[in-house]
């Protein structure tokens, strides 16, 4: 059981990592003048779109995403979809506010700040929506102490933490007087978040594999 879930997780994460790579390589081949630095916002939205689409498809195919039972009506399913979209948008606003509170320009570079917020939402909140659905109580449970009830909950904790720490570490080079193109806001933070996300994709199944004997979960 454990080995099967860990293998499924590894396959899922490999596909997600490949989507990030393709979101970087394909636009460079299809869009004239595309570059990670020169058209950074386009790169951010390319990665965000790829991760969003692939995550929704892969988690649904694996059966990780909570699925409504047959007795639920079309209206209920549509309401669930609309709530997920609303949570995604509210998460973008939340991350935008947090970035401003942490020192991002309030007026200048507002589009850049919101674009970074969209990327962070795609790498973190979207994963919560895929694994837990639009259930804030379940989110609070998972990120509380000893709140994980499955390997996917533990994976969620690791990947989200790695992404946010990566974005935070990415902010450190910005005030340094090096005059490098990647120090422009929010290049280094978006790089840090993406590398943190990729690190989490690798670290989560590896950590769970080597600690599976110590992991115990309460019954849902």
SVG drawing of the C-alpha trace seen along z (x, -y; Angstrom):
<svg xmlns="http://www.w3.org/2000/svg" viewBox="-29 -53 57 55">
<polyline fill="none" stroke="black" stroke-width="0.4" points="0.0,0.0 2.7,-2.5 5.0,-1.6 2.2,-2.0 1.2,-5.4 4.8,-6.6 5.3,-5.4 2.1,-7.2 3.4,-10.3 6.8,-10.1 5.1,-9.7 2.8,-12.6 5.7,-14.8 7.8,-13.8 5.0,-14.9 4.6,-18.2 8.4,-18.9 8.3,-18.1 5.4,-20.6 7.6,-23.3 10.4,-22.5 8.1,-22.5 6.6,-25.8 10.0,-27.2 11.3,-25.5 8.2,-25.5 7.5,-29.3 11.1,-29.9 10.6,-27.9 7.2,-29.2 7.3,-32.9 9.7,-35.3 11.8,-37.1 10.7,-35.0 13.2,-34.8 13.0,-34.1 14.5,-37.6 13.2,-39.7 9.6,-38.5 9.5,-37.3 5.8,-37.9 5.1,-35.7 7.3,-33.0 5.4,-33.3 2.0,-32.8 3.4,-30.0 4.5,-28.1 1.4,-28.9 -0.9,-27.7 1.1,-24.5 1.2,-23.6 -2.5,-24.4 -3.7,-22.3 -1.4,-19.4 -2.1,-19.3 -5.8,-19.3 -5.6,-16.5 -3.0,-14.3 -4.6,-14.5 -8.0,-13.7 -6.7,-10.7 -4.9,-9.4 -8.1,-9.7 -6.5,-12.0 -8.9,-14.8 -12.1,-14.5 -14.8,-13.5 -18.5,-14.2 -20.6,-11.0 -23.2,-10.2 -26.0,-11.5 -24.6,-15.0 -26.4,-17.1 -24.8,-19.0 -25.6,-22.2 -23.5,-20.9 -20.6,-20.0 -20.8,-23.4 -20.9,-25.2 -17.8,-23.2 -16.0,-24.3 -17.0,-28.0 -15.8,-27.9 -12.5,-26.5 -12.1,-29.3 -13.1,-31.9 -10.5,-30.4 -7.9,-30.6 -8.6,-34.3 -8.8,-35.1 -5.4,-33.3 -3.9,-35.6 -5.2,-38.6 -3.9,-37.2 -0.4,-36.6 -0.3,-40.0 -1.2,-41.6 1.5,-39.6 4.1,-40.5 3.3,-44.2 3.5,-43.9 6.9,-42.3 8.2,-45.2 7.0,-44.9 6.1,-48.2 2.4,-49.1 1.9,-51.0 5.0,-50.5 5.4,-47.0 1.8,-46.2 1.4,-43.9 4.7,-42.1 3.7,-41.6 0.3,-40.2 1.9,-37.9 4.2,-36.5 1.1,-36.1 -0.5,-34.1 2.6,-31.9 2.6,-31.2 -1.1,-30.4 -0.6,-27.9 2.2,-26.2 0.6,-26.1 -3.2,-26.9 -4.0,-25.0 -2.4,-21.9 -4.6,-22.2 -7.6,-22.5 -6.6,-19.4 -5.9,-17.3 -8.4,-18.6 -11.0,-20.4 -12.4,-23.8 -12.6,-22.9 -10.8,-25.5 -11.3,-23.3 -9.4,-20.5 -6.6,-23.0 -6.3,-24.1 -6.2,-20.5 -3.5,-19.5 -1.2,-22.4 -1.7,-22.1 0.5,-20.0 0.1,-16.3 -2.8,-17.1 -1.8,-14.9 -4.1,-11.9 -2.5,-10.4 0.8,-10.5 -0.7,-13.1 -1.3,-15.4 2.3,-15.0 3.4,-15.6 1.2,-18.7 2.9,-20.0 6.4,-19.5 5.8,-20.9 4.0,-24.0 6.7,-24.7 9.5,-24.3 7.8,-26.7 7.2,-29.4 10.7,-29.1 12.1,-29.2 10.2,-32.4 11.4,-34.0 15.0,-33.1 14.7,-34.4 14.1,-37.9 17.6,-38.1 19.6,-39.1 17.2,-41.9 18.7,-44.7 22.3,-43.8 24.1,-46.3 25.1,-43.8 23.1,-45.3 22.2,-41.9 19.1,-41.4 17.8,-38.6 17.7,-41.0 14.7,-42.9 11.5,-42.4 10.2,-39.7 12.6,-37.6 14.6,-36.1 11.5,-35.4 9.7,-33.7 12.8,-31.6 13.1,-30.8 9.5,-29.7 9.8,-27.5 13.1,-25.9 11.5,-25.5 8.5,-23.8 10.7,-21.5 12.8,-20.7 9.6,-19.8 8.5,-17.5 11.7,-15.6 12.0,-15.8 8.4,-14.8 8.3,-11.2 11.9,-10.6 11.2,-11.8 8.0,-9.8 9.8,-6.7 12.5,-6.8 10.2,-7.7 7.2,-5.5 7.7,-3.2 7.5,-6.2 4.4,-7.7 1.1,-6.9 -2.1,-8.4 -5.5,-8.7 -8.5,-7.3 -10.5,-9.9"/>
</svg>
